[in-house]
Amino acid sequence: MHDALIVVVLLLVAAAATGAVLQRDPARQAVVLSALGLTLAVLFTVLQAPDVGLAQLAVGSAVTPLMILLTVRKVRRKGRRE
């Protein structure tokens, strides 16, 4: 049962990573990247590394996508002014 759960979570990670790569819009890519961070956090928790999972949850699911979205917003605003 435990091995099946690991396989399912790995498939979800692969699907989220593929989705992040296939997105063309940087804003959508950041949202999918957040989902990837969440699935990686679940994977680390299933693999009995909850400390790494919590760090991934904070950084990979929240901080990094937020920084990307803020950067995209600033670049798009600057592009409109010129």
MDAnalysis code that builds the backbone (N, CA, C; Angstrom):
import MDAnalysis as mda
import numpy as np

u = mda.Universe.empty(246, n_residues=82, atom_resindex=np.repeat(np.arange(82), 3), trajectory=True)
u.add_TopologyAttr("name", ["N", "CA", "C"] * 82)
u.add_TopologyAttr("resid", np.arange(1, 83))
u.add_TopologyAttr("resname", ["MET", "HIS", "ASP", "ALA", "LEU", "ILE", "VAL", "VAL", "VAL", "LEU", "LEU", "LEU", "VAL", "ALA", "ALA", "ALA", "ALA", "THR", "GLY", "ALA", "VAL", "LEU", "GLN", "ARG", "ASP", "PRO", "ALA", "ARG", "GLN", "ALA", "VAL", "VAL", "LEU", "SER", "ALA", "LEU", "GLY", "LEU", "THR", "LEU", "ALA", "VAL", "LEU", "PHE", "THR", "VAL", "LEU", "GLN", "ALA", "PRO", "ASP", "VAL", "GLY", "LEU", "ALA", "GLN", "LEU", "ALA", "VAL", "GLY", "SER", "ALA", "VAL", "THR", "PRO", "LEU", "MET", "ILE", "LEU", "LEU", "THR", "VAL", "ARG", "LYS", "VAL", "ARG", "ARG", "LYS", "GLY", "ARG", "ARG", "GLU"])
u.atoms.positions = np.array([
    [0.824, -1.196, 0.000],
    [0.000, 0.000, 0.000],
    [0.868, 1.260, 0.000],
    [1.935, 1.223, 0.797],
    [2.817, 2.385, 0.895],
    [3.527, 2.646, -0.437],
    [3.942, 1.572, -1.112],
    [4.612, 1.731, -2.407],
    [3.661, 2.305, -3.452],
    [2.410, 1.891, -3.401],
    [1.425, 2.413, -4.354],
    [1.204, 3.907, -4.137],
    [1.205, 4.341, -2.885],
    [1.044, 5.766, -2.582],
    [2.226, 6.571, -3.113],
    [3.417, 6.035, -2.970],
    [4.609, 6.711, -3.486],
    [4.533, 6.836, -5.011],
    [4.103, 5.775, -5.673],
    [3.993, 5.805, -7.140],
    [2.963, 6.845, -7.578],
    [1.832, 6.907, -6.888],
    [0.797, 7.883, -7.236],
    [1.313, 9.306, -7.061],
    [1.987, 9.565, -5.948],
    [2.507, 10.913, -5.706],
    [3.599, 11.256, -6.720],
    [4.432, 10.303, -7.069],
    [5.456, 10.545, -8.093],
    [4.825, 10.881, -9.445],
    [3.744, 10.212, -9.778],
    [3.041, 10.524, -11.027],
    [2.449, 11.933, -10.984],
    [1.928, 12.329, -9.826],
    [1.409, 13.689, -9.681],
    [2.525, 14.725, -9.815],
    [3.686, 14.424, -9.249],
    [4.835, 15.330, -9.373],
    [5.256, 15.448, -10.830],
    [5.298, 14.327, -11.530],
    [5.677, 14.353, -12.945],
    [4.663, 15.144, -13.770],
    [3.389, 14.987, -13.471],
    [2.352, 15.721, -14.203],
    [2.442, 17.212, -13.923],
    [2.670, 17.586, -12.668],
    [2.782, 19.009, -12.328],
    [4.028, 19.626, -12.955],
    [5.133, 18.900, -12.963],
    [6.364, 19.418, -13.582],
    [6.182, 19.581, -15.086],
    [5.525, 18.627, -15.720],
    [5.262, 18.729, -17.150],
    [4.353, 19.915, -17.449],
    [3.350, 20.097, -16.598],
    [2.454, 21.239, -16.776],
    [3.176, 22.565, -16.632],
    [4.109, 22.641, -15.700],
    [4.872, 23.883, -15.512],
    [5.751, 24.179, -16.722],
    [6.307, 23.149, -17.313],
    [7.176, 23.345, -18.473],
    [6.371, 23.739, -19.709],
    [5.174, 23.194, -19.841],
    [4.378, 23.437, -21.042],
    [3.633, 24.766, -21.035],
    [3.546, 25.427, -19.904],
    [2.858, 26.720, -19.840],
    [3.698, 27.795, -20.533],
    [3.027, 28.639, -21.289],
    [3.729, 29.708, -22.003],
    [3.674, 31.034, -21.248],
    [2.584, 31.282, -20.534],
    [2.407, 32.527, -19.792],
    [3.118, 32.416, -18.445],
    [4.013, 33.349, -18.123],
    [4.756, 33.254, -16.862],
    [3.867, 33.280, -15.617],
    [2.752, 33.987, -15.655],
    [1.857, 34.028, -14.499],
    [1.225, 32.651, -14.267],
    [0.765, 32.029, -15.322],
    [0.198, 30.676, -15.192],
    [1.279, 29.676, -14.791],
    [2.466, 29.882, -15.303],
    [3.569, 29.005, -14.963],
    [3.879, 29.081, -13.469],
    [3.773, 30.253, -12.879],
    [4.007, 30.402, -11.448],
    [2.946, 29.682, -10.631],
    [1.704, 29.712, -11.103],
    [0.630, 29.003, -10.393],
    [0.853, 27.493, -10.456],
    [1.233, 26.997, -11.622],
    [1.506, 25.558, -11.757],
    [2.748, 25.182, -10.952],
    [3.709, 26.082, -10.875],
    [4.898, 25.845, -10.063],
    [4.535, 25.724, -8.584],
    [3.548, 26.489, -8.168],
    [3.057, 26.378, -6.797],
    [2.439, 25.008, -6.549],
    [1.680, 24.513, -7.517],
    [1.102, 23.168, -7.399],
    [2.204, 22.106, -7.367],
    [3.256, 22.318, -8.145],
    [4.396, 21.400, -8.125],
    [5.054, 21.388, -6.750],
    [5.216, 22.559, -6.156],
    [5.787, 22.631, -4.816],
    [4.933, 21.904, -3.794],
    [3.623, 22.017, -3.941],
    [2.711, 21.322, -3.034],
    [2.823, 19.805, -3.189],
    [2.871, 19.331, -4.426],
    [2.990, 17.879, -4.626],
    [4.351, 17.357, -4.155],
    [5.394, 18.169, -4.313],
    [6.698, 17.758, -3.786],
    [6.689, 17.696, -2.262],
    [5.986, 18.636, -1.632],
    [5.866, 18.603, -0.168],
    [5.144, 17.343, 0.284],
    [4.115, 16.955, -0.444],
    [3.407, 15.709, -0.120],
    [4.325, 14.514, -0.317],
    [5.104, 14.524, -1.387],
    [6.043, 13.426, -1.641],
    [7.051, 13.295, -0.514],
    [7.617, 14.408, -0.079],
    [8.594, 14.352, 1.012],
    [7.958, 13.849, 2.300],
    [6.716, 14.221, 2.533],
    [6.023, 13.748, 3.727],
    [5.766, 12.246, 3.650],
    [5.379, 11.768, 2.475],
    [5.157, 10.327, 2.293],
    [6.463, 9.563, 2.465],
    [7.553, 10.161, 2.052],
    [8.864, 9.516, 2.181],
    [9.475, 9.714, 3.570],
    [8.666, 10.174, 4.515],
    [9.046, 10.328, 5.919],
    [10.162, 11.360, 6.119],
    [10.025, 12.474, 5.426],
    [10.925, 13.606, 5.626],
    [10.062, 14.849, 5.837],
    [9.350, 14.923, 6.962],
    [8.405, 16.038, 7.147],
    [9.082, 17.401, 7.262],
    [10.309, 17.445, 7.766],
    [10.998, 18.735, 7.858],
    [11.299, 19.295, 6.469],
    [11.726, 18.434, 5.568],
    [11.978, 18.865, 4.191],
    [10.659, 19.226, 3.518],
    [9.604, 18.473, 3.825],
    [8.283, 18.766, 3.277],
    [7.770, 20.125, 3.708],
    [7.977, 20.479, 4.980],
    [7.552, 21.792, 5.456],
    [8.341, 22.914, 4.789],
    [9.628, 22.710, 4.621],
    [10.442, 23.722, 3.940],
    [10.006, 23.872, 2.485],
    [9.723, 22.758, 1.836],
    [9.259, 22.803, 0.443],
    [7.897, 23.485, 0.355],
    [7.050, 23.227, 1.327],
    [5.734, 23.851, 1.349],
    [5.850, 25.365, 1.460],
    [6.739, 25.819, 2.319],
    [6.897, 27.264, 2.513],
    [7.560, 27.928, 1.308],
    [8.659, 27.354, 0.857],
    [9.441, 27.994, -0.202],
    [8.879, 27.684, -1.583],
    [8.654, 26.414, -1.868],
    [8.244, 26.013, -3.209],
    [6.804, 26.315, -3.546],
    [5.942, 26.361, -2.536],
    [4.526, 26.588, -2.804],
    [4.100, 28.025, -2.588],
    [4.866, 28.783, -1.841],
    [4.424, 30.136, -1.513],
    [5.415, 31.211, -1.940],
    [6.632, 31.140, -1.464],
    [7.574, 32.249, -1.655],
    [8.027, 32.380, -3.108],
    [8.479, 31.300, -3.701],
    [8.997, 31.370, -5.074],
    [7.921, 31.789, -6.082],
    [6.724, 31.167, -6.082],
    [5.698, 31.639, -7.022],
    [5.286, 33.091, -6.780],
    [5.259, 33.505, -5.514],
    [4.917, 34.892, -5.215],
    [5.964, 35.849, -5.794],
    [7.233, 35.515, -5.659],
    [8.291, 36.357, -6.214],
    [8.196, 36.415, -7.738],
    [7.878, 35.288, -8.360],
    [7.741, 35.261, -9.818],
    [6.565, 36.127, -10.251],
    [5.427, 35.996, -9.562],
    [4.256, 36.794, -9.919],
    [4.506, 38.292, -9.744],
    [5.185, 38.669, -8.671],
    [5.494, 40.080, -8.470],
    [6.441, 40.613, -9.536],
    [7.405, 39.789, -9.930],
    [8.338, 40.197, -10.989],
    [7.628, 40.343, -12.326],
    [6.757, 39.397, -12.648],
    [6.004, 39.474, -13.911],
    [5.130, 40.723, -13.919],
    [4.509, 41.007, -12.801],
    [3.666, 42.204, -12.700],
    [4.473, 43.482, -12.917],
    [5.641, 43.545, -12.309],
    [6.474, 44.736, -12.455],
    [6.984, 44.890, -13.886],
    [7.381, 43.808, -14.512],
    [7.884, 43.865, -15.885],
    [6.770, 44.283, -16.843],
    [5.568, 43.744, -16.633],
    [4.456, 44.108, -17.513],
    [4.066, 45.570, -17.340],
    [4.129, 46.076, -16.108],
    [3.822, 47.499, -15.880],
    [4.853, 48.393, -16.555],
    [6.118, 47.998, -16.432],
    [7.191, 48.789, -17.033],
    [7.071, 48.779, -18.547],
    [6.636, 47.668, -19.131],
    [6.453, 47.564, -20.568],
    [5.339, 48.450, -21.082],
    [4.304, 48.651, -20.278],
    [3.190, 49.514, -20.686],
    [3.585, 50.978, -20.703],
    [4.481, 51.376, -19.808],
    [4.890, 52.776, -19.719],
    [5.712, 53.216, -20.918],
    [6.475, 52.288, -21.451],
    [7.398, 52.645, -22.546],
    [6.732, 52.660, -23.884],
])
